């Protein structure tokens, strides 16, 4: 039984590091891409950045969930729980921002279409 616990501990430890690393890489690349899009005045800069941040946070959240598998003390569970709540709240806010940005984009497209229609038929 002790062998399985050691294996689980090591496996989860490696998985946590991989998830944290992947999340950090995704967030960093999204930030770099966001700066490039900002400098080139890409109209979808905010949306693309939000997608990248949300994806990176999902990996970070996954690592915290895995961390709860190997915690031994109540204080560690409380800390992990607080981190999970914080990251989940950030993820929800980013998804809310994505939803609003997509709705604005759709509305702007409809306005352009109607303006074009009235210009051609008016």
Residue frames relative to the residue before (quaternion, step in Angstrom):
aa qw qx qy qz dx dy dz
X 1.0000 0.0000 0.0000 0.0000 0.00 0.00 0.00
X 0.6388 0.5343 -0.3214 0.4508 3.57 1.00 -0.79
X 0.6063 0.5556 -0.3473 0.4507 3.58 1.10 -0.69
X 0.6605 0.5006 -0.3044 0.4696 3.59 0.97 -0.86
X 0.6409 0.5174 -0.3269 0.4634 3.59 0.98 -0.79
X 0.6518 0.5031 -0.3110 0.4746 3.59 0.97 -0.83
X 0.6436 0.5152 -0.3175 0.4687 3.57 0.98 -0.86
X 0.6552 0.5104 -0.3101 0.4625 3.58 0.91 -0.95
X 0.6512 0.5253 -0.3119 0.4503 3.57 0.94 -0.91
X 0.6922 0.4663 -0.2799 0.4745 3.57 0.89 -0.93
X 0.6439 0.5276 -0.3189 0.4530 3.58 0.95 -0.87
X 0.6838 0.4695 -0.2844 0.4808 3.58 0.85 -0.98
X 0.6182 0.5516 -0.3435 0.4422 3.60 1.01 -0.73
X 0.6643 0.4821 -0.2928 0.4905 3.57 0.96 -0.88
X 0.6508 0.5177 -0.3179 0.4554 3.60 0.95 -0.89
X 0.6277 0.5336 -0.3338 0.4581 3.60 1.00 -0.81
X 0.6626 0.4991 -0.3068 0.4665 3.57 0.89 -0.92
X 0.6590 0.5083 -0.3117 0.4585 3.61 0.94 -0.85
X 0.6614 0.4938 -0.3076 0.4733 3.60 0.95 -0.86
X 0.6521 0.5071 -0.3173 0.4657 3.60 0.92 -0.88
X 0.6589 0.5088 -0.3028 0.4641 3.57 0.94 -0.92
X 0.6622 0.5051 -0.3049 0.4620 3.57 0.90 -0.93
X 0.6455 0.5203 -0.3142 0.4624 3.58 0.97 -0.85
X 0.6639 0.5002 -0.3032 0.4660 3.57 0.94 -0.89
X 0.6464 0.5108 -0.3193 0.4682 3.60 0.98 -0.81
X 0.6595 0.5081 -0.3126 0.4573 3.59 0.89 -0.92
X 0.6676 0.4923 -0.3038 0.4688 3.61 0.90 -0.89
X 0.6516 0.5138 -0.3151 0.4605 3.59 0.97 -0.84
X 0.6783 0.4809 -0.2957 0.4703 3.58 0.89 -0.92
X 0.6266 0.5249 -0.3374 0.4669 3.58 1.04 -0.74
X 0.6467 0.5161 -0.3161 0.4643 3.58 1.03 -0.76
X 0.6489 0.5025 -0.3139 0.4774 3.58 0.95 -0.85
X 0.6570 0.4937 -0.3042 0.4817 3.58 0.94 -0.91
X 0.6274 0.5452 -0.3311 0.4466 3.59 1.05 -0.74
X 0.6496 0.5009 -0.3157 0.4768 3.58 0.98 -0.81
X 0.6438 0.5105 -0.3223 0.4702 3.59 0.96 -0.85
X 0.6638 0.4958 -0.3046 0.4698 3.60 0.93 -0.89
X 0.6266 0.5331 -0.3336 0.4602 3.58 1.04 -0.73
X 0.6870 0.4846 -0.2830 0.4616 3.57 0.91 -0.92
X 0.7130 0.4055 -0.2513 0.5139 3.60 1.11 -0.64
X 0.4177 -0.7507 0.4218 0.2899 3.57 1.35 0.16
X 0.1692 0.7857 -0.5622 0.1947 3.54 0.96 0.95
X 0.4256 -0.7318 0.4639 0.2610 3.63 -0.67 1.00
X 0.6985 0.4472 -0.2742 0.4868 3.60 1.19 -0.36
X 0.2422 0.8104 -0.5035 0.1761 3.59 1.21 0.44
X 0.6946 0.4797 -0.2881 0.4522 3.59 0.76 -1.01
X 0.6651 0.5132 -0.3005 0.4517 3.55 0.94 -0.90
X 0.6716 0.4911 -0.2946 0.4701 3.58 0.89 -0.91
X 0.6473 0.5090 -0.3169 0.4706 3.58 0.98 -0.82
X 0.6496 0.5158 -0.3177 0.4593 3.59 0.94 -0.84
X 0.6307 0.5223 -0.3356 0.4656 3.60 0.98 -0.80
X 0.6745 0.4995 -0.2962 0.4558 3.59 0.89 -0.90
X 0.6612 0.4976 -0.3066 0.4703 3.57 0.94 -0.85
X 0.6403 0.5215 -0.3252 0.4607 3.58 0.97 -0.82
X 0.6596 0.5016 -0.3134 0.4638 3.60 0.92 -0.86
X 0.6549 0.5096 -0.3118 0.4628 3.59 0.93 -0.85
X 0.6659 0.4992 -0.3009 0.4657 3.57 0.96 -0.84
X 0.5907 0.5596 -0.3705 0.4479 3.59 1.10 -0.59
X 0.6499 0.4933 -0.3169 0.4837 3.61 0.98 -0.77
X 0.6517 0.5091 -0.3147 0.4660 3.58 0.96 -0.85
X 0.6396 0.5167 -0.3157 0.4735 3.57 1.02 -0.79
X 0.6260 0.5395 -0.3269 0.4585 3.57 1.03 -0.76
X 0.6505 0.5091 -0.3237 0.4614 3.57 0.98 -0.76
X 0.6509 0.5045 -0.3212 0.4675 3.59 1.01 -0.73
X 0.6224 0.5203 -0.3432 0.4734 3.59 1.03 -0.70
X 0.6447 0.5018 -0.3189 0.4805 3.59 0.98 -0.78
X 0.6097 0.5724 -0.3517 0.4206 3.57 1.02 -0.76
X 0.6261 0.5531 -0.3475 0.4258 3.60 1.06 -0.66
X 0.5615 0.6112 -0.3875 0.4012 3.61 1.21 -0.38
X 0.8002 0.3259 -0.1415 0.4832 3.58 0.96 -0.83
X 0.4451 0.6879 -0.4792 0.3149 3.62 1.16 0.12
X 0.2797 -0.7889 0.5341 0.1192 3.54 -1.07 0.77
X 0.7789 0.3034 -0.1547 0.5266 3.60 1.08 -0.63
X 0.6339 -0.5522 0.3942 0.3713 3.54 -1.23 0.57
X 0.6332 0.5405 -0.3410 0.4366 3.60 0.97 -0.78
X 0.6392 0.5130 -0.3265 0.4707 3.60 1.05 -0.72
X 0.6332 0.5255 -0.3254 0.4658 3.58 1.04 -0.77
X 0.6478 0.5155 -0.3171 0.4627 3.59 0.97 -0.86
X 0.6589 0.4995 -0.3097 0.4696 3.59 0.91 -0.89
X 0.6637 0.4897 -0.3086 0.4738 3.60 0.89 -0.92
X 0.6413 0.5313 -0.3210 0.4511 3.59 0.99 -0.81
X 0.6530 0.5052 -0.3090 0.4721 3.58 0.98 -0.83
X 0.6476 0.5048 -0.3181 0.4739 3.58 0.97 -0.81
X 0.6348 0.5227 -0.3272 0.4655 3.59 0.99 -0.84
X 0.6599 0.5056 -0.3121 0.4600 3.60 0.91 -0.89
X 0.6571 0.5142 -0.3071 0.4577 3.58 0.95 -0.87
X 0.6930 0.4654 -0.2798 0.4742 3.57 0.86 -0.94
X 0.6299 0.5186 -0.3394 0.4680 3.59 1.05 -0.71
X 0.6394 0.5155 -0.3274 0.4671 3.59 1.01 -0.79
X 0.6428 0.5125 -0.3212 0.4701 3.59 0.97 -0.82
X 0.6454 0.5188 -0.3156 0.4634 3.57 0.97 -0.86
X 0.6534 0.5084 -0.3154 0.4639 3.60 0.94 -0.85
X 0.6513 0.5109 -0.3155 0.4640 3.59 0.97 -0.83
X 0.6587 0.4962 -0.3147 0.4700 3.57 0.96 -0.80
X 0.6525 0.4949 -0.3223 0.4747 3.60 0.97 -0.78
X 0.6045 0.5357 -0.3475 0.4763 3.60 1.10 -0.65
X 0.6449 0.5150 -0.3046 0.4755 3.58 1.00 -0.87
X 0.6326 0.5232 -0.3260 0.4689 3.58 0.99 -0.83
X 0.6517 0.5213 -0.3125 0.4537 3.57 0.90 -0.94
X 0.6768 0.4876 -0.2891 0.4698 3.60 0.91 -0.93
X 0.6548 0.5129 -0.3135 0.4582 3.57 0.96 -0.84
X 0.6536 0.4991 -0.3128 0.4752 3.58 1.00 -0.80
X 0.6361 0.5191 -0.3261 0.4686 3.60 1.03 -0.78
X 0.6475 0.5069 -0.3149 0.4739 3.61 0.98 -0.81
X 0.6399 0.5289 -0.3192 0.4571 3.55 1.00 -0.85
X 0.6583 0.5042 -0.2979 0.4730 3.58 0.96 -0.90
X 0.6494 0.5165 -0.3087 0.4650 3.59 0.97 -0.86
X 0.6532 0.5066 -0.3105 0.4694 3.59 0.93 -0.85
X 0.6401 0.5183 -0.3210 0.4674 3.58 1.03 -0.78
X 0.6454 0.5106 -0.3162 0.4719 3.60 1.00 -0.80
X 0.6368 0.5229 -0.3250 0.4641 3.59 1.00 -0.82
X 0.6493 0.5122 -0.3159 0.4650 3.58 0.95 -0.86
X 0.6489 0.5228 -0.3150 0.4544 3.57 0.96 -0.87
X 0.6802 0.4829 -0.2902 0.4690 3.59 0.91 -0.90
X 0.6279 0.5237 -0.3378 0.4663 3.59 0.99 -0.76
X 0.6537 0.5081 -0.3059 0.4701 3.56 0.97 -0.89
X 0.6385 0.5309 -0.3257 0.4522 3.59 0.97 -0.83
X 0.7069 0.4546 -0.2691 0.4704 3.58 0.85 -0.99
X 0.6201 0.5403 -0.3444 0.4527 3.58 1.06 -0.64
X 0.7144 0.4444 -0.2473 0.4806 3.57 0.98 -0.86
X 0.7700 0.3376 -0.1768 0.5117 3.61 1.09 -0.65
X 0.5905 0.6159 -0.3602 0.3772 3.61 1.21 -0.09
